[in-house]
Amino acid sequence: MFVPLHDTNPLKSIRHQYVTFTIIVLNVGIYLVYQSGLILPVNEYTGVAFAVVPAELFSTSPWIGDASLGPPGEVAIPERLTLVTYMFMHAGWLHLLGNMLFLWVFGDNVEDSMGHLRFIMFYLICGISAGLVHSIMNPHSELPLIGASGAVAGIIAAYLMLHPRVKVWVLALWRIPIKINAAWALGFWIGLQVLNIFIDKDGDVAWWAHAGGLATGALLILFMRRPGVPLFDRTRGGA
C-alpha cells in the first residue's frame, strides 16, 4: 500500500489551489463540529441523515429522516441532496485524514488543469456519480455511505491521465519513504479498488463508489481541462 506524501509537480496556471484548500477545510470543520464530539455532542443519527442510503434513495419517499418516520432529533433533508452531503461526512479520523491527504497531494494539479470553477463542478460531479454507482450496484442496501473517497477517486483518475510520469513521494507499506512515478503509485491504488470489488463483496468499504468516481474523473478530464493542457504530459519534476 502506498500513502502519498508529496509530488514534484508545480502549478502552471493558477497561483494557489484555493478550491482544494477550501474543500479540505470544509471536511475537517464539519468533522470537528458534528462528528468528533469535541465541539458538539455526537448524534448517531446526524451521520445517517446526511449519508446516501441506497434503499432510501430509490424509495418513493422524498425525504430522509422525516420526523414522523425516523428517530427523534434526526435531521430531515431531501434524499437526492444526500448525494452531495455524504461526501463531506466521515466515519473517523483515519477515514478523514486518508481522503484529505490524497486530495491535498493530487487535487492542486487537477485544479490547475481546469481552473477553480470547473474544478468545483468536477469534484461534485465525481462525488455524485460515485454515490449513484454505489447505490445502483447495491439498490436494497440500508447501510449509510459517507466519505469523500468517491470524489477523491475522480481526482486520482484525472491526475493519472494528466501526469503519470511525475515523481511522487510515498510511504510504502506505511513506513518506507520512496519516490516513484505517479503511474505506479496511483495505478496500484486503482488496481486495488477494482480487485476488491470482486474479493471483498461483504466488506464495509464502498468499492463501487470508488470505481464510479474513477470512471467519472477519467471521462470528465477529457473535456474539462483547459485548452492546450495535454494528457500524459511529462512535466518539470518528472523522472
C-alpha positions as MATLAB code, in Angstrom:
seq = 'MFVPLHDTNPLKSIRHQYVTFTIIVLNVGIYLVYQSGLILPVNEYTGVAFAVVPAELFSTSPWIGDASLGPPGEVAIPERLTLVTYMFMHAGWLHLLGNMLFLWVFGDNVEDSMGHLRFIMFYLICGISAGLVHSIMNPHSELPLIGASGAVAGIIAAYLMLHPRVKVWVLALWRIPIKINAAWALGFWIGLQVLNIFIDKDGDVAWWAHAGGLATGALLILFMRRPGVPLFDRTRGGA';
ca = [
       0.000    0.000    0.000;
       1.299    3.466   -0.919;
       0.473    6.526    1.177;
       1.143    9.736   -0.815;
       3.191   12.466    0.847;
       4.220   14.972   -1.825;
       4.581   15.320   -5.586;
       7.168   17.265   -7.564;
       4.654   18.953   -9.821;
       4.489   22.787   -9.720;
       1.361   24.756  -10.573;
       1.354   26.372  -14.007;
      -1.924   28.276  -14.488;
      -3.182   29.194  -11.011;
      -1.326   30.862   -8.161;
      -2.884   28.841   -5.350;
      -5.158   25.820   -5.035;
      -7.974   27.753   -3.359;
     -10.727   25.221   -4.072;
      -8.695   22.217   -2.945;
      -7.811   24.019    0.290;
     -11.426   25.102    0.871;
     -12.761   21.567    0.383;
     -10.244   20.258    2.919;
     -11.176   22.956    5.429;
     -14.894   22.180    4.977;
     -14.370   18.459    5.512;
     -12.212   18.940    8.589;
     -14.519   21.624   10.001;
     -17.653   19.516    9.538;
     -15.991   16.537   11.167;
     -14.770   18.589   14.120;
     -18.131   20.236   14.740;
     -20.599   17.426   14.066;
     -18.768   14.109   14.301;
     -15.745   14.316   16.571;
     -17.562   15.101   19.825;
     -15.036   17.846   20.566;
     -17.470   20.718   19.962;
     -20.999   19.313   19.822;
     -22.282   16.060   21.322;
     -22.132   13.243   18.796;
     -25.564   12.410   17.420;
     -25.549    8.978   15.797;
     -28.429    9.995   13.537;
     -26.672   13.032   12.074;
     -24.242   10.978   10.010;
     -27.024    8.726    8.756;
     -29.251   11.667    7.815;
     -26.530   13.160    5.598;
     -25.427    9.791    4.189;
     -26.517    8.108    0.983;
     -28.665    5.102    1.852;
     -29.423    3.289   -1.425;
     -32.693    1.759   -0.241;
     -33.960    5.197    0.776;
     -32.528    6.972   -2.264;
     -34.599    4.753   -4.532;
     -37.678    4.758   -2.305;
     -40.847    6.713   -3.058;
     -40.430    8.987   -0.030;
     -38.902   12.378   -0.967;
     -37.289   12.901    2.457;
     -34.699   11.193    4.597;
     -35.150   11.495    8.316;
     -38.807   12.505    8.252;
     -39.659   13.273   11.887;
     -42.781   11.122   11.654;
     -40.794    8.131   10.390;
     -37.337    8.335   11.945;
     -35.861    8.630   15.448;
     -36.365   11.862   17.416;
     -33.821   14.544   16.592;
     -32.923   13.144   13.192;
     -32.279   15.760   10.529;
     -34.730   15.872    7.621;
     -33.217   16.622    4.196;
     -34.195   15.710    0.627;
     -32.946   12.253   -0.299;
     -31.290   13.408   -3.512;
     -29.364   16.074   -1.602;
     -27.514   13.330    0.261;
     -25.599   12.665   -2.973;
     -23.781   15.900   -2.124;
     -23.828   15.934    1.688;
     -22.468   12.402    2.089;
     -19.087   13.352    0.660;
     -18.472   15.840    3.489;
     -19.050   13.318    6.304;
     -16.529   10.729    7.519;
     -16.525    7.629    9.693;
     -13.455    8.561   11.739;
     -10.155   10.415   11.855;
      -8.301    7.881    9.715;
     -11.051    7.946    7.088;
     -10.931   11.745    7.017;
      -7.137   12.074    7.030;
      -6.678    9.473    4.290;
      -9.073   11.217    1.933;
      -7.729   14.685    2.681;
      -4.119   13.566    2.177;
      -4.870   12.245   -1.318;
      -6.855   15.408   -2.054;
      -4.022   17.678   -0.889;
      -1.289   15.883   -2.849;
      -3.162   15.465   -6.140;
      -6.029   17.950   -6.117;
      -3.937   21.069   -6.734;
      -2.670   19.953  -10.139;
      -6.102   18.818  -11.275;
      -7.471   22.198  -10.167;
      -4.591   23.819  -12.058;
      -5.504   21.909  -15.219;
      -9.080   23.229  -15.383;
      -9.353   26.328  -13.182;
     -11.208   26.952   -9.933;
     -14.846   26.948  -11.071;
     -14.567   23.891  -13.288;
     -12.747   22.065  -10.511;
     -15.664   22.678   -8.124;
     -18.032   21.143  -10.684;
     -15.594   18.316  -11.382;
     -15.293   17.406   -7.716;
     -19.029   17.462   -7.054;
     -19.906   15.514  -10.213;
     -17.355   12.811   -9.359;
     -18.775   12.518   -5.853;
     -22.383   12.424   -7.028;
     -21.560    9.818   -9.669;
     -19.748    7.710   -7.082;
     -22.798    7.758   -4.813;
     -25.095    6.839   -7.682;
     -22.926    3.953   -8.889;
     -22.706    2.573   -5.353;
     -26.492    2.831   -4.972;
     -27.221    1.266   -8.358;
     -24.975   -1.687   -7.568;
     -26.473   -2.042   -4.059;
     -30.072   -0.865   -4.555;
     -31.506   -2.591   -1.473;
     -28.706   -1.711    0.927;
     -29.685    0.140    4.112;
     -26.065    0.821    5.073;
     -25.167    4.535    5.015;
     -22.476    5.704    2.600;
     -20.301    8.607    3.754;
     -16.903    9.991    2.824;
     -15.059   11.892    0.108;
     -13.451    8.755   -1.328;
     -15.554    8.722   -4.498;
     -14.818   12.360   -5.325;
     -11.137   11.867   -4.488;
     -11.067    8.804   -6.754;
     -12.124   11.079   -9.607;
      -9.159   13.336   -8.840;
      -6.820   10.340   -8.796;
      -8.023    9.224  -12.234;
      -7.650   12.730  -13.659;
      -4.157   13.170  -12.193;
      -3.048    9.832  -13.591;
      -4.220   10.820  -17.064;
      -2.520   14.204  -16.820;
       0.774   13.410  -15.081;
       1.566    9.675  -14.998;
       5.343   10.203  -15.030;
       5.598   12.850  -12.328;
       7.563   11.702   -9.289;
       5.617   11.240   -6.056;
       6.980   10.703   -2.555;
       5.033    7.903   -0.866;
       5.223    5.721    2.204;
       5.464    2.129    1.042;
       3.965   -0.363    3.488;
       3.055    2.638    5.690;
       6.659    3.236    6.766;
       9.250    3.288    3.948;
       9.586    6.653    2.103;
      10.305    6.189   -1.594;
       9.986    8.320   -4.728;
       8.188    6.669   -7.640;
       6.225    7.599  -10.743;
       2.605    8.565  -10.174;
       1.638    5.797  -12.599;
       2.981    3.186  -10.177;
       1.529    4.708   -7.016;
      -1.900    5.572   -8.403;
      -2.068    2.586  -10.724;
      -1.547    0.297   -7.750;
      -4.300    2.110   -5.817;
      -6.725    1.853   -8.743;
      -5.946   -1.832   -9.239;
      -6.632   -2.461   -5.575;
     -10.055   -0.832   -5.812;
     -11.049   -2.923   -8.823;
      -9.734   -6.132   -7.249;
     -11.655   -5.559   -4.036;
     -14.942   -5.207   -5.923;
     -14.680   -8.966   -6.557;
     -12.929  -10.247   -3.408;
     -14.414   -8.020   -0.692;
     -18.098   -8.053   -1.591;
     -19.243   -8.182    2.029;
     -16.765   -5.629    3.403;
     -17.611   -2.213    4.797;
     -15.724   -0.247    2.105;
     -17.793    1.118   -0.801;
     -15.586   -0.168   -3.613;
     -18.228    0.553   -6.256;
     -18.278    4.208   -5.182;
     -14.528    4.352   -5.774;
     -14.975    2.757   -9.197;
     -17.725    5.222  -10.082;
     -15.566    8.174   -9.093;
     -12.598    6.832  -11.048;
     -14.597    6.323  -14.239;
     -16.216    9.745  -13.954;
     -12.931   11.546  -13.324;
     -11.271    9.817  -16.291;
     -14.146   10.851  -18.541;
     -14.506   14.434  -17.309;
     -10.826   15.338  -17.596;
     -11.049   14.705  -21.341;
     -13.161   17.831  -21.876;
     -12.970   19.845  -18.636;
      -9.233   20.562  -18.764;
      -8.108   23.922  -20.142;
      -7.481   24.212  -23.911;
      -3.888   23.270  -24.576;
      -3.437   21.131  -21.459;
      -2.171   17.794  -22.776;
      -2.879   14.355  -21.406;
       0.004   12.148  -20.224;
       2.245   15.213  -20.001;
       5.793   14.797  -18.767;
       6.149   17.945  -16.645;
       9.030   19.556  -14.844;
       9.912   17.475  -11.858;
       9.284   14.260  -13.764;
      11.715   11.376  -13.999;
];
